[in-house]
């Protein structure tokens, strides 16, 4: 669970005390982890998902993931429900990208840059 400080035991190597990520943090969810976002996150700089990240599916829950960049790579998953177990209609999961026009792009490969802008057809 995102809200459980002990989830972040490896995240706080400087202090040695498990602490949830703070505003501006770069967070990686490693392969093999399953993380449930059960409360609003701080405004993260970057969230890299290589494991599984899902949203609290309790009826009436409302949680927001806030980040400048959200990158799902190496078979990672970011999901809210599935066809077999849909996210409850009374629960809300929001992803809020907090970049703007001046946010620097992030190079993923030599050919692909990730920006905080939304493109649509």
Secondary structure, DSSP 8 states (H G I E B T S, - for coil): -TT-GGGGTTT-TTTSS-----TT-EEEE-TT-EEEE-S----EEEEEESSEEEE--STT-EEEEEEEEEEE-TT-EEESB-SSSB--TT-EEEEEE---TTS--EESSSS-EE-S-----
